[in-house]
Amino acid sequence: MTSFLQAKAPEIYRSKGVLAFDRNQQGDERFVFQGVHEQINFGPSGKPFLPDEPRVSKMVFIGKNLDVEYIKNQLLQCTVDPASAKVTMFKRS
């Protein structure tokens, strides 16, 4: 995430999100991040996922002339299994 934001800092004004991490093969870690350009704060939320809660990551990028396909491909590379991962993008005009 850091290298992605550094590479696209001029285009990305703000970023924020909730990430589902599977560091212990249990998928129960929820991390939060927020950033301005390439400056980012990132860490555990302190609130684990509930047993029946879906493990979904949600992110928002606010900027100018964002390359949606580039962002999608970079996010897929961060997943456990890029071949089966699903990334849904919404672009507001």
C-alpha positions as CSV (number, residue, x, y, z in Angstrom):
1,M,0.0,0.0,0.0
2,T,2.8,2.4,0.9
3,S,4.6,1.9,-2.5
4,F,1.3,2.2,-4.4
5,L,0.5,5.5,-2.6
6,Q,4.0,6.8,-3.2
7,A,3.8,6.0,-6.9
8,K,0.4,7.7,-7.3
9,A,0.8,10.5,-4.7
10,P,0.1,13.3,-7.2
11,E,-3.2,11.8,-8.3
12,I,-4.5,10.4,-4.9
13,Y,-5.5,13.2,-2.6
14,R,-7.1,11.1,0.2
15,S,-7.4,7.4,0.9
16,K,-9.0,5.4,3.7
17,G,-10.3,2.0,4.3
18,V,-10.9,-1.1,6.4
19,L,-8.8,-4.2,5.5
20,A,-9.4,-7.8,6.4
21,F,-6.1,-9.4,7.2
22,D,-5.5,-13.1,7.4
23,R,-2.1,-13.2,9.2
24,N,-3.0,-16.1,11.4
25,Q,-5.0,-18.1,8.8
26,Q,-8.1,-17.2,10.8
27,G,-9.1,-14.0,8.9
28,D,-10.0,-12.2,12.1
29,E,-7.8,-9.1,12.0
30,R,-9.4,-5.8,11.0
31,F,-7.0,-3.0,10.1
32,V,-7.8,0.6,9.3
33,F,-5.9,3.1,7.3
34,Q,-6.2,6.7,6.2
35,G,-3.9,8.9,4.2
36,V,-3.2,12.1,2.5
37,H,-1.1,11.7,-0.7
38,E,1.7,9.3,0.3
39,Q,1.4,9.9,4.1
40,I,-0.5,7.0,5.6
41,N,-1.6,5.9,9.1
42,F,-2.2,2.2,9.4
43,G,-2.9,-0.2,12.2
44,P,-5.2,-2.7,13.9
45,S,-8.7,-1.4,14.6
46,G,-9.0,-3.1,18.0
47,K,-12.3,-4.6,16.9
48,P,-12.1,-8.1,15.5
49,F,-14.5,-9.5,13.0
50,L,-17.5,-11.3,14.4
51,P,-17.7,-15.0,13.7
52,D,-20.6,-14.6,11.1
53,E,-19.3,-11.3,9.7
54,P,-18.0,-11.4,6.1
55,R,-14.3,-10.7,5.8
56,V,-14.4,-7.9,3.3
57,S,-11.9,-5.1,2.7
58,K,-13.3,-1.7,1.7
59,M,-11.2,1.2,0.4
60,V,-11.9,4.7,-0.9
61,F,-9.5,6.7,-3.0
62,I,-10.2,10.4,-3.7
63,G,-8.2,12.1,-6.4
64,K,-7.9,13.4,-9.9
65,N,-7.4,11.4,-13.1
66,L,-7.2,8.1,-11.2
67,D,-6.4,5.1,-13.4
68,V,-9.1,2.6,-12.3
69,E,-7.6,-0.4,-14.0
70,Y,-4.1,0.3,-12.5
71,I,-5.6,0.6,-9.0
72,K,-7.6,-2.6,-9.5
73,N,-4.6,-4.6,-10.7
74,Q,-2.5,-3.3,-7.8
75,L,-5.2,-4.3,-5.3
76,L,-5.4,-7.8,-6.8
77,Q,-1.7,-8.3,-6.3
78,C,-2.2,-7.7,-2.6
79,T,-4.7,-10.5,-2.2
80,V,-3.9,-14.0,-1.0
81,D,-5.1,-15.5,-4.3
82,P,-5.3,-12.9,-7.1
83,A,-6.8,-15.5,-9.5
84,S,-9.9,-16.0,-7.3
85,A,-10.0,-12.5,-5.7
86,K,-12.9,-10.2,-6.5
87,V,-12.3,-6.4,-6.8
88,T,-15.3,-4.2,-7.4
89,M,-14.6,-0.7,-8.5
90,F,-17.0,2.3,-8.5
91,K,-16.0,5.5,-10.2
92,R,-18.0,8.6,-9.6
93,S,-17.8,11.1,-12.4
